[in-house]
Amino acid sequence: MPILKYQDLAEVVEGKWLLAPVESGAITAICDDSRSLPAGALFLAIKGELTDGHKYLLNAVKGGAAAVLVQDAPSAEAMSLMAEKGVPCIQVTDSLRAYQQLALWHRRQFPQARILAITGSCGKTSTKEMCAAILEERFPNGVLKTIGSTNNHFGVPRNLYRMDESTRVAVIEMGTNHPGEIANLVSLAPPEVAVVCNIGHAHLEFFHDLYGVATEKSAILAGALPEALCVYPADATGAEILRKAVGSRRTVAFGVGTDAELQYEYLGFNEGKFGLRLHWKSSGETRVLEWNLGGVHMAANAACAAAATTALGCSPDEVVAGLQKCVLPGARLEVKEVAGIHWVNDAFNANPTSVRAAIDWFAEVVPKESKSFLVLGDMLELGENSRQEHLDILMAAKKACPNAAIVTVGVLMAQAVSELGDSTLRNCADALAAKVLLEAEAQPGDWILLKSSHGIGLAKIAP
């Protein structure tokens, strides 16, 4: 981390000194975990949902913190120890906000780095991984990407703090489940390339409908730099909302229609590989590739990634090379064969859009002679839409996989099964009950899809 002088720290976080520095000094690291303080670290006591960093002030001071930032006044014991050790203490109105302000300051120390920011209802992480893989072809060892799904008000700053002199492009994922969150995140890292990968049925409890989702996602476009390029799906519900948010910025829309600048066609599954055609309308170039990631939804993510990375100078050949090397993190259509049974773990998260995509993919890849199980758990945060969405998913599953044994997990799925009155559908109270059922019935050669919201715990039953 670049050196941050004490006097500049107070200005960046808009704080006041409770214990002022007694001599000139500087911060060379930012940390909110008292257990892993690097030398020269400023410890931030952040009040989070699960814990309060103020509880660990004594540990941080004893652990060698160079300075401490607090929101609440420290205890007399902590103040005494800081005074004894000569550890400056600065107080702010909101320590999380200070953490974010420092992340923005840190980002600005590396003007050579460009930011590609991604949001969407589902597929954010997959698209992020594709973008990073492509960009590595153009900027070897110069690409920083969001780790895992650290895409919230804590995670985005943590990823920005990882930027250094080697960073040429930072691919930053931004998530949301409440209105206004994307606007806050994009203010921390205004991008040169702003991406909405899709608009789907996610967090409808808070966004109500797809137009509410589009409104929230459009903030990443509205918050991009004036000279930024904006990428969005041409055929999405609410596309007009996205276009309005773009303003005068440049755009590249991707889709299957001729109106899209980056057009794609999913070529299906053949002999263990998936086919994809990409066409760049402006240059007239077309590429056909075989790769390991299947389904129409992954083809759309690939087109989105192709559009975004082309804006940063990647050629069609680099796009193809990167996509073919891309490997997605676990619990995303991850296939694992154990004792002859093929487990497909896609239970990291779920909403109606991602569940339909997983079911369609599963229907395509499972050999016709194989027995299969669709294990579908509750989809959370759907609000007033929940009942109908669960009913629709079960009907879609029966249509796409008519020969599959459908096992549901959770209260919401149980209600849908009861309402449908279909005796072929079986409901398990929880993930453990589903595991017992599968252990009793699954045989070598069978295929099992696990798909649910993370809180249902289906990912834990995969071997």
C-alpha positions in Angstrom: 0.0 0.0 0.0 1.3 3.5 -0.8 2.2 5.6 2.2 -0.6 7.6 3.8 0.5 10.3 6.1 -1.3 10.9 9.3 -2.3 14.4 8.4 -3.7 13.1 5.1 -5.6 10.3 6.9 -7.6 12.8 8.9 -8.6 14.6 5.7 -9.5 11.4 3.7 -11.8 10.1 6.4 -13.1 13.4 7.7 -12.2 12.5 11.3 -10.9 14.1 14.5 -8.0 12.9 16.6 -8.8 11.6 20.1 -5.1 10.9 20.5 -3.1 12.9 18.0 0.1 11.7 16.5 3.0 12.9 18.6 5.4 12.8 15.7 5.2 12.7 11.9 4.4 9.2 10.7 2.4 7.2 8.1 0.1 4.3 7.5 1.3 1.6 5.2 -1.6 -0.9 5.5 -5.3 -0.9 6.2 -6.8 -3.7 8.2 -10.2 -4.5 10.0 -9.1 -7.8 11.5 -7.1 -7.5 14.8 -5.8 -11.1 14.3 -3.8 -10.3 11.2 -2.4 -6.8 11.5 0.6 -6.2 9.1 3.3 -3.8 10.1 2.3 -0.1 9.9 -1.4 -1.0 9.8 -4.3 1.3 10.6 -6.9 -0.8 12.5 -10.4 0.1 11.7 -13.0 -0.8 14.3 -16.0 -1.4 12.0 -19.5 -2.1 13.4 -20.8 -5.0 11.2 -23.9 -7.2 11.2 -22.1 -10.1 12.9 -19.5 -8.4 15.2 -18.2 -5.0 16.4 -14.6 -4.2 15.8 -14.5 -2.0 18.8 -14.5 -5.2 20.9 -11.0 -5.9 19.6 -9.3 -2.5 20.1 -7.1 -3.8 22.9 -6.0 -6.8 20.8 -5.2 -4.5 17.9 -3.1 -2.1 20.0 -1.2 -5.0 21.6 -0.8 -6.6 18.2 1.2 -3.6 16.9 -1.4 -1.3 15.2 0.3 1.9 14.0 -3.0 3.8 14.5 -6.6 3.1 15.3 -9.8 4.4 13.7 -13.0 4.2 15.7 -16.7 5.2 15.4 -17.5 4.9 19.1 -15.4 6.4 21.9 -12.9 3.8 23.1 -13.0 2.5 26.7 -10.8 4.2 29.3 -8.6 1.0 29.3 -8.1 1.2 25.5 -7.4 4.9 25.6 -4.8 4.4 28.4 -3.1 1.6 26.5 -3.0 3.7 23.2 -1.6 6.6 25.1 1.0 4.4 26.7 2.1 2.9 23.4 1.9 6.1 21.4 -0.8 4.8 19.1 -2.8 7.6 17.5 -6.6 7.3 17.6 -9.0 9.0 15.2 -12.8 9.1 15.4 -15.2 9.2 12.5 -19.0 9.3 12.2 -19.1 6.0 10.3 -16.2 3.6 10.4 -17.5 1.5 7.4 -17.8 4.7 5.4 -14.2 5.6 6.3 -13.1 2.1 5.2 -14.7 2.8 1.8 -13.2 6.3 1.6 -9.8 4.9 2.1 -10.4 2.3 -0.5 -11.2 5.0 -3.0 -8.1 6.9 -2.0 -6.1 3.7 -2.5 -7.5 3.1 -6.0 -6.5 6.7 -7.0 -2.9 5.9 -6.2 -2.8 3.6 -9.3 -3.9 5.7 -12.3 -2.5 3.2 -14.7 -5.1 0.6 -13.6 -8.5 0.6 -15.4 -11.6 -0.7 -13.8 -14.2 -3.0 -15.4 -17.2 -3.2 -13.0 -19.9 -5.9 -13.4 -23.3 -6.4 -11.9 -26.3 -8.5 -12.8 -29.1 -10.7 -11.3 -27.1 -13.9 -11.8 -23.9 -14.9 -13.7 -21.9 -12.0 -12.2 -19.1 -14.2 -10.9 -19.1 -16.3 -14.1 -18.9 -13.2 -16.3 -16.2 -11.8 -14.0 -14.1 -15.0 -14.4 -14.5 -14.9 -18.2 -13.5 -11.2 -18.4 -10.4 -11.9 -16.2 -9.4 -14.9 -18.3 -9.7 -12.9 -21.5 -7.8 -9.9 -20.1 -5.0 -12.2 -19.0 -4.4 -12.9 -22.6 -3.8 -9.1 -23.2 -2.2 -8.2 -19.9 -0.4 -11.2 -18.4 -0.1 -11.0 -14.6 -1.7 -7.6 -14.7 -5.3 -8.5 -14.0 -6.9 -8.2 -10.5 -10.3 -9.8 -10.0 -12.8 -9.9 -7.2 -12.1 -12.9 -5.0 -15.0 -15.3 -4.8 -18.2 -13.3 -4.4 -16.9 -10.5 -2.2 -19.1 -8.0 -4.0 -20.8 -6.0 -1.2 -20.0 -2.9 0.8 -17.2 -4.8 2.7 -16.0 -6.9 -0.3 -15.6 -4.2 -2.9 -13.2 -2.1 -0.7 -11.2 -5.2 0.2 -10.6 -6.0 -3.5 -9.7 -2.4 -4.2 -7.0 -2.5 -1.5 -5.4 -5.4 -3.4 -4.5 -3.0 -6.3 -0.8 -2.3 -6.8 1.7 -1.1 -9.4 1.3 -4.3 -11.4 -2.4 -3.9 -11.8 -3.4 -3.0 -15.4 -7.1 -3.9 -15.1 -9.2 -4.6 -12.1 -12.4 -6.7 -12.7 -14.7 -5.7 -9.8 -18.0 -7.5 -9.1 -20.8 -5.5 -7.5 -23.8 -7.1 -5.9 -27.0 -5.8 -4.4 -30.2 -6.9 -2.7 -31.6 -3.5 -1.7 -32.2 -0.3 -3.6 -29.3 2.1 -3.6 -26.5 -0.4 -3.0 -25.1 -0.4 -6.5 -24.9 3.4 -6.6 -22.8 3.3 -3.4 -20.5 0.7 -4.7 -19.9 2.3 -8.0 -19.0 5.5 -6.3 -16.0 3.7 -4.7 -14.7 2.5 -8.1 -16.1 4.5 -11.0 -15.3 2.2 -14.0 -13.9 2.7 -17.5 -16.1 -0.2 -18.5 -19.5 -0.7 -16.8 -21.3 -4.0 -17.3 -24.8 -5.2 -16.7 -24.7 -8.9 -17.6 -28.4 -9.6 -17.2 -31.7 -8.6 -15.6 -33.4 -11.5 -13.8 -35.9 -12.5 -11.1 -33.6 -11.9 -8.1 -34.3 -10.2 -4.8 -37.8 -9.4 -5.9 -38.8 -9.0 -2.2 -37.0 -5.6 -2.4 -37.1 -4.8 -6.1 -40.7 -6.0 -6.7 -40.4 -6.7 -10.5 -37.9 -6.8 -13.3 -38.2 -3.1 -13.9 -37.2 -2.5 -10.3 -34.2 -4.8 -10.8 -33.2 -2.9 -14.0 -33.5 0.4 -12.2 -31.1 -0.8 -9.4 -28.6 -2.4 -11.9 -28.7 0.7 -14.1 -26.8 2.7 -11.4 -23.6 1.0 -12.5 -24.0 2.6 -15.9 -25.0 6.0 -14.5 -22.1 6.0 -12.1 -19.4 5.1 -14.7 -16.8 7.7 -15.8 -18.1 10.1 -18.4 -15.7 8.5 -21.0 -16.7 5.0 -20.0 -18.1 2.3 -22.3 -21.3 0.7 -21.1 -22.2 -2.9 -21.8 -25.7 -4.3 -21.4 -28.1 -7.0 -22.8 -30.0 -5.7 -25.8 -33.0 -7.9 -25.2 -33.4 -7.6 -21.4 -36.6 -6.6 -19.8 -36.0 -3.0 -18.7 -33.4 -2.4 -21.4 -34.9 1.1 -22.0 -34.0 1.9 -18.3 -30.4 0.8 -18.9 -30.2 2.9 -22.1 -31.4 5.9 -20.3 -28.9 5.5 -17.5 -26.0 5.4 -20.0 -26.6 9.1 -21.0 -24.0 10.2 -23.5 -21.5 7.4 -22.8 -20.6 4.9 -25.4 -22.4 1.6 -25.5 -22.1 -1.9 -26.7 -25.2 -4.1 -26.5 -24.9 -7.9 -26.7 -27.7 -10.3 -27.7 -29.0 -12.8 -30.2 -30.7 -10.3 -32.4 -29.3 -8.4 -35.3 -29.6 -5.1 -33.4 -26.9 -6.2 -30.9 -23.4 -5.0 -31.6 -21.9 -8.2 -30.1 -24.1 -11.1 -31.3 -24.0 -14.7 -30.1 -25.4 -18.0 -31.0 -25.4 -21.0 -28.7 -24.5 -24.1 -30.8 -25.3 -26.7 -28.2 -23.6 -29.8 -26.7 -21.8 -32.3 -28.9 -19.3 -35.0 -27.9 -18.5 -33.5 -24.5 -18.0 -29.9 -25.7 -20.3 -26.9 -26.0 -20.3 -24.7 -29.1 -20.6 -20.9 -29.3 -20.5 -18.4 -32.2 -19.6 -14.8 -31.5 -19.9 -12.0 -34.1 -18.6 -8.5 -33.8 -20.9 -6.4 -35.9 -18.7 -3.3 -36.3 -15.7 -5.2 -37.6 -17.6 -8.0 -39.2 -15.4 -10.6 -37.5 -16.8 -14.0 -36.4 -15.4 -16.7 -34.2 -16.7 -20.2 -33.5 -15.3 -22.0 -30.5 -15.7 -25.1 -28.4 -15.4 -24.8 -24.7 -16.3 -26.5 -21.4 -19.1 -24.1 -20.2 -22.5 -24.9 -21.5 -26.0 -23.6 -21.7 -27.6 -20.6 -23.3 -26.9 -18.6 -20.1 -23.2 -19.2 -20.3 -23.2 -18.2 -24.0 -24.8 -14.9 -23.0 -22.2 -14.4 -20.3 -19.5 -15.1 -22.8 -20.9 -12.5 -25.2 -21.1 -10.0 -22.4 -17.4 -10.7 -21.5 -16.4 -10.4 -25.1 -18.1 -7.0 -25.5 -16.5 -5.7 -22.2 -13.0 -6.9 -22.9 -13.0 -5.8 -26.5 -13.5 -2.3 -25.1 -10.2 -2.7 -23.3 -8.3 -3.7 -26.5 -8.7 -7.5 -26.5 -8.9 -9.0 -30.0 -11.4 -11.7 -31.0 -8.6 -14.3 -30.9 -7.7 -13.2 -27.3 -11.4 -13.5 -26.4 -11.6 -17.0 -27.7 -8.3 -18.1 -26.0 -9.4 -16.6 -22.7 -12.9 -18.2 -22.8 -11.4 -21.6 -23.6 -9.1 -21.4 -20.5 -11.8 -20.0 -18.2 -12.5 -22.2 -15.1 -15.4 -21.2 -12.8 -15.2 -21.4 -9.0 -16.9 -24.2 -7.2 -20.6 -24.7 -6.7 -21.4 -23.3 -10.2 -22.5 -26.3 -12.4 -19.5 -28.1 -10.9 -19.6 -31.7 -12.1 -17.9 -34.3 -9.8 -18.1 -38.1 -10.3 -18.0 -40.1 -7.1 -18.6 -43.9 -7.0 -20.0 -43.6 -10.6 -22.6 -41.0 -9.6 -22.3 -37.6 -11.4 -23.0 -34.8 -8.9 -23.7 -31.3 -10.4 -23.3 -28.8 -7.6 -24.9 -25.4 -8.5 -26.2 -24.6 -5.0 -24.1 -21.5 -4.3 -27.2 -19.4 -4.9 -30.5 -19.4 -6.7 -33.2 -17.3 -8.2 -35.8 -18.2 -10.8 -33.6 -17.1 -13.7 -30.5 -19.1 -12.6 -32.6 -22.2 -11.6 -34.2 -22.3 -15.1 -30.7 -22.0 -16.7 -29.3 -24.8 -14.5 -32.3 -27.1 -15.4 -32.0 -26.5 -19.1 -28.2 -27.2 -18.9 -28.8 -30.4 -17.0 -31.4 -31.5 -19.5 -28.9 -31.0 -22.3 -25.9 -32.8 -20.8 -27.4 -35.8 -19.0 -27.2 -38.9 -21.3 -30.7 -40.1 -22.3 -30.1 -43.5 -20.9 -29.1 -42.2 -17.4 -31.4 -41.8 -14.5 -31.4 -38.3 -13.0 -32.4 -36.4 -9.9 -33.3 -32.7 -9.8 -32.9 -31.6 -6.2 -34.4 -28.1 -6.0 -34.4 -26.1 -2.8 -36.2 -22.9 -1.7 -35.4 -19.7 -3.6 -35.2 -16.9 -1.0 -35.9 -13.1 -1.1 -38.7 -13.3 -3.7 -41.3 -11.5 -1.5 -44.9 -11.5 -2.9 -43.7 -13.3 -6.0 -42.4 -16.3 -4.1 -45.5 -18.6 -4.4 -45.9 -18.2 -8.2 -42.1 -18.4 -8.9 -41.8 -21.7 -7.0 -44.8 -23.2 -8.8 -43.4 -22.0 -12.2 -40.0 -23.6 -11.5 -41.5 -27.0 -10.7 -43.6 -26.9 -13.8 -40.6 -25.9 -15.9 -38.5 -28.7 -14.3 -41.1 -31.3 -15.2 -41.3 -30.0 -18.8 -37.5 -29.8 -19.3 -36.6 -33.1 -17.5 -39.7 -35.3 -17.8 -37.9 -38.4 -16.8 -36.0 -37.0 -13.9 -36.9 -37.7 -10.2 -37.7 -34.3 -8.8 -36.9 -33.8 -5.1 -37.6 -30.5 -3.4 -36.2 -29.1 -0.2 -37.6 -26.5 2.1 -40.9 -25.0 3.2 -41.5 -22.9 0.1 -41.0 -25.8 -2.2 -43.2 -28.0 0.0 -46.0 -25.5 -0.4 -45.6 -25.5 -4.2 -45.6 -29.3 -4.3 -48.7 -29.4 -2.2 -50.5 -26.9 -4.4 -49.5 -28.8 -7.6 -50.8 -32.1 -6.1 -48.4 -34.1 -8.1 -47.5 -37.4 -6.4 -44.3 -37.8 -8.4 -42.8 -34.8 -6.6 -41.2 -35.5 -3.2 -40.3 -32.9 -0.6 -37.6 -33.1 2.0 -37.7 -30.9 5.1 -34.0 -30.0 4.9 -30.7 -30.8 3.1 -29.9 -33.7 5.4 -33.2 -35.5 4.6 -32.4 -35.0 0.9 -29.0 -36.5 1.4 -30.5 -39.6 3.1 -32.9 -40.0 0.2 -30.2 -39.7 -2.4 -27.9 -42.2 -0.6 -30.7 -44.7 -0.6 -31.8 -44.3 -4.2 -28.9 -43.0 -6.4 -26.9 -45.7 -8.3 -23.7 -45.6 -10.4 -24.4 -43.9 -13.7 -27.0 -41.6 -12.2 -26.9 -37.8 -12.4 -27.8 -35.4 -9.6 -28.4 -31.6 -9.8 -28.3 -29.6 -6.6 -29.8 -26.1 -7.0 -31.1 -23.8 -4.2 -30.4 -20.6 -2.4 -27.2 -20.8 -0.3 -29.1 -20.8 3.0 -30.8 -24.1 2.3 -27.5 -25.9 2.5 -27.6 -28.2 -0.5 -24.0 -27.5 -1.4 -23.0 -29.3 1.8 -24.4 -32.6 0.7 -22.3 -32.8 -2.5 -19.4 -35.2 -2.0 
